[in-house]
Amino acid sequence: MGIAITKQPYAKPAGSRDPRPWFVYTLSLGEGVPVLDASIGLLLGEVIQNFRSALDHLAWAMVPPSTRNGLSAAARRRIYFPVARNRQNFWGSINTWLPDTSFEQRALIECYQPYRRTPKGRLIRRLRNLSDIDKHRIIIPAVALPFEGEFEVTAHHGKIIETIEHRRRGEPVKPGARLYAYVVAGAASEMTLRSKISVRAVLPRSVVRPSRGDVATSLRQAMRNTSLVCAEILTRIKEEDY
């Protein structure tokens, strides 16, 4: 993935006594930024639904077999891991979603409801949102420049006056996106660049709300966190012998 450098005159601040002309060197992404197509979204949708299905299988296993066998086909189809809108909705419908389960089981599941303002609740809310989006459209991540990209810039025959960062952490990028700008004093100045950059898939804000201070969520981190919370639910049910 190439980095392009452009040089333009730069206006010195009013009152400057520096006799040298100033220039600004802008670093931009060249060609080679990966473009993610619909096939990525299709695979991502399969992953999301597998997470959701794992929780639904858990809900089915929690309902006593004798209860399941006595239900109508329609009632059995309504057994699933609840993802309620609010606490009233949860406790008002729990007998339909998880019939003949204990209060302890229901209280544990309630800890992971998306309306709860906890890290666990937020993760299940994210899973619900991703699952709903996948049902109606394809989830296609954007591509972002990782925060840990490395740049080594050297000014020859000039002095770097100021460094300007044009991007924010996790911000999606595309060919031509500006990364950094360097204000340099010196008519004969030249810049050389050494860089080590890779790209990372992120989920747009319209799909997943990022953490405070970020503008996007890493796809890898989102999937890892979702996997962890699902595994935690399964483990807790097993350890408590519910």
ABEGO torsion letter per residue (X at the ends): XBBBBBBBBBBBBBGBABABBBBBBBBBBBBGBBBBBAAAAAAAAAAAAAAAAAAAAAAAAABBAAAAAABBAAAAAABBBBBBABAAAAAAAAAAABBGBBAAAAAAAAAABAABBBAAAAAAAAAAAAAAAAAABBBBBBBBBBAABBBBBBBBGBBBABBBBABBBGBBBBBGBBABBBBBBEAABBBBBBBBBBBBBBBBAAABBBBBGBABBBAAAAAAAAAAAAAAAAAAAAAAGX
